[in-house]
Structures are given as C-alpha cells and as structure tokens.
Amino acid sequence: MAKVGDRVRFLNSVGGGIISKIINKELVTVTDEDGFDVPTLLRECVVIESAEENLRVKQKKEEKSA
C-alpha cells in the first residue's frame, strides 16, 4: 500500500513525483518536480522509493551540504 511521501512513477504516462495526499483508497495526489499536484489513480502508480528511504536520502544530502 502506497503512503504519503512515497516517490512514484506513472505506469501509463511519462513522469511521476511524490504522493502528497491520499484522497481515497483508489485516488492520490502526486506532486511532480515542478510543484504541480496531479490527481492520479493509485493503480496507475508504481512506487520506486518508499517514504522512509526518501527521508534517509534527504537527510544524507543535508548532512553532506552542512
């Protein structure tokens, strides 16, 4: 089950982003790299990085830049 913060790619179209909101059990909002919110069917998304992995990567980047 996908959750807020998971990085996803779209199954049948180009692009992807991070799940920012779960609307219901079939529909989520994906925020793309340009900051646009795209309502998307969950079955059309493929999780490529979990929220936990995404957070760890972000923390490592912050540690390196500090």
Secondary structure per residue as TSV (DSSP state, phi and psi in degrees):
chain	resnum	aa	ss	phi	psi
A	1	M	-	360.0	128.2
A	2	A	-	-73.9	154.6
A	3	K	-	-142.1	168.2
A	4	V	T	-58.8	132.1
A	5	G	T	102.0	-13.8
A	6	D	-	-70.8	138.1
A	7	R	E	-88.8	129.7
A	8	V	E	-129.0	158.7
A	9	R	E	-117.0	149.8
A	10	F	E	-80.0	137.1
A	11	L	S	-71.6	-44.8
A	12	N	S	-113.5	16.5
A	13	S	S	-152.4	168.3
A	14	V	S	-79.0	140.2
A	15	G	-	115.1	-169.4
A	16	G	E	163.6	-164.6
A	17	G	E	166.0	-151.0
A	18	I	E	-116.5	134.1
A	19	I	E	-66.7	120.5
A	20	S	E	-105.7	-18.5
A	21	K	E	-159.1	140.1
A	22	I	E	-103.2	114.4
A	23	I	-	-79.8	-49.2
A	24	N	S	-154.7	-170.3
A	25	K	S	-70.6	-10.2
A	26	E	S	-115.1	-13.9
A	27	L	E	-129.5	133.9
A	28	V	E	-130.5	163.9
A	29	T	E	-107.1	125.1
A	30	V	E	-108.9	125.9
A	31	T	E	-93.6	120.2
A	32	D	-	-84.2	-179.8
A	33	E	T	-64.9	-23.0
A	34	D	T	-88.2	-1.4
A	35	G	S	90.9	6.2
A	36	F	-	-84.8	138.5
A	37	D	E	-91.0	125.8
A	38	V	E	-119.6	111.8
A	39	P	E	-67.5	129.8
A	40	T	E	-141.2	142.3
A	41	L	E	-68.0	135.2
A	42	L	G	-60.7	-32.7
A	43	R	G	-70.8	-11.9
A	44	E	G	-95.6	6.4
A	45	C	E	-113.5	143.8
A	46	V	E	-120.3	119.7
A	47	V	E	-72.6	123.1
A	48	I	E	-108.4	-16.1
A	49	E	E	-155.5	126.1
A	50	S	-	-72.7	165.7
A	51	A	H	-60.4	-38.7
A	52	E	H	-65.7	-44.3
A	53	E	H	-64.3	-41.6
A	54	N	H	-60.3	-41.5
A	55	L	H	-66.0	-43.4
A	56	R	H	-62.1	-42.7
A	57	V	H	-62.8	-42.8
A	58	K	H	-63.0	-41.0
A	59	Q	H	-66.2	-40.0
A	60	K	H	-62.9	-40.8
A	61	K	H	-62.8	-40.4
A	62	E	H	-66.8	-38.7
A	63	E	H	-65.6	-39.5
A	64	K	H	-67.9	-36.4
A	65	S	H	-80.9	-15.6
A	66	A	-	-83.5	360.0
